[in-house]
Amino acid sequence: MPQLDPTDRRILLALDSDPRMPIMVLAQRLGLARGTVQARLERMTTGGALRLHSTRVDATALGRGVSAEVAAELDQSHLNEAIAALREIPEVLECLAPAGDTDLLIRVVATSPDDLYRVSEEIRLCPGITRTSTRMILRTVIPYRTTALLAEGE
């Protein structure tokens, strides 16, 4: 993943306030050439610094108002199979490998508590997963953000 320089940070800060800003307008606001902005955005996208646009979609708007974390323990020899199976579950938003007793931490969404039970069971039945523990998230008090980090570099 490429390191962001001050110009990259300025571009991303401007997009953070208005993600739909056309590249030409963005370039004019920042006093940069359109080609420079375009090239930097492409580099940041291919390098992994920019997330996919779908991460901006709130799952509640898709009828999935219940969210939870599922901690999974697994047979390490089946890690790749478990991850492949988890990719096939649409309600799995993200899967992390934390340090500690939990092998995988899986963020999921569901339509209701009953649907969350179904999603949790789908996860539990994935190959290699030996045990799960589900915690429902009641409310997001600080949403995902990077604005302060981007501004820190200026």
SVG drawing of the C-alpha trace seen along z (x, -y; Angstrom):
<svg xmlns="http://www.w3.org/2000/svg" viewBox="-36 -27 41 56">
<polyline fill="none" stroke="black" stroke-width="0.4" points="0.0,0.0 1.5,-3.4 2.2,-6.0 0.1,-9.1 2.0,-12.4 0.5,-15.8 -1.0,-16.2 -2.7,-12.8 -4.1,-13.8 -5.4,-17.1 -7.2,-15.2 -8.7,-12.7 -9.8,-15.4 -11.6,-17.2 -13.3,-13.9 -14.2,-13.1 -16.3,-16.3 -17.8,-15.6 -17.2,-12.1 -19.1,-12.8 -17.0,-15.8 -15.9,-15.5 -12.2,-15.2 -12.1,-18.5 -13.7,-20.4 -11.5,-18.7 -8.4,-19.7 -9.6,-23.3 -10.3,-23.6 -6.9,-22.2 -5.0,-24.1 -3.7,-20.9 -3.8,-19.6 -6.7,-17.3 -4.2,-14.6 -2.4,-14.7 -5.6,-14.2 -6.7,-11.4 -3.3,-9.6 -3.1,-9.9 -6.6,-8.6 -5.9,-5.6 -2.7,-4.9 -4.4,-5.1 -7.2,-2.8 -5.0,-0.1 -2.6,-0.4 -5.4,0.3 -5.4,-3.1 -9.0,-3.7 -11.8,-1.4 -14.5,-0.3 -17.5,-2.6 -19.8,0.1 -18.3,-0.4 -20.2,-3.7 -23.5,-2.0 -25.3,-1.7 -26.5,1.9 -29.7,0.5 -30.7,-1.0 -30.5,2.6 -32.9,3.9 -30.1,5.2 -30.6,3.1 -29.2,5.6 -25.4,5.8 -23.1,8.0 -19.6,9.3 -19.0,13.1 -15.9,14.4 -14.8,17.7 -12.3,20.3 -11.2,22.7 -9.0,25.6 -6.0,23.7 -5.4,26.3 -8.7,25.2 -8.2,21.5 -8.4,21.0 -11.5,23.1 -13.2,21.2 -12.4,17.8 -13.6,19.1 -16.9,20.2 -17.3,16.9 -16.9,15.0 -20.0,16.7 -22.2,15.4 -23.6,12.0 -24.2,10.8 -20.5,11.0 -19.3,7.5 -15.7,7.9 -13.5,10.6 -10.4,9.8 -7.7,12.0 -7.1,10.5 -4.4,11.3 -5.5,13.4 -7.9,16.3 -10.2,15.4 -9.0,16.7 -11.4,14.7 -13.6,11.7 -16.4,11.4 -18.7,8.3 -22.1,9.3 -25.6,7.8 -29.0,9.2 -32.7,8.2 -33.8,9.3 -32.5,11.1 -33.9,14.4 -32.1,13.7 -28.9,13.0 -29.3,16.5 -29.5,17.9 -26.4,16.0 -24.5,17.1 -25.4,20.7 -24.2,20.3 -20.9,19.1 -20.7,21.9 -21.2,24.5 -18.4,23.2 -15.6,25.8 -12.9,25.5 -14.9,23.4 -15.2,25.2 -16.8,22.6 -18.5,19.2 -19.7,16.5 -22.0,13.7 -22.4,10.2 -25.1,8.0 -24.1,4.3 -26.8,2.1 -25.6,-1.2 -22.7,-2.9 -21.4,-5.7 -18.4,-6.7 -18.7,-5.6 -15.7,-4.6 -13.7,-7.7 -10.4,-8.9 -10.8,-12.6 -8.8,-13.5 -6.0,-11.2 -5.9,-12.8 -5.9,-16.3 -3.1,-15.3 -0.6,-15.2 -1.1,-18.8"/>
</svg>
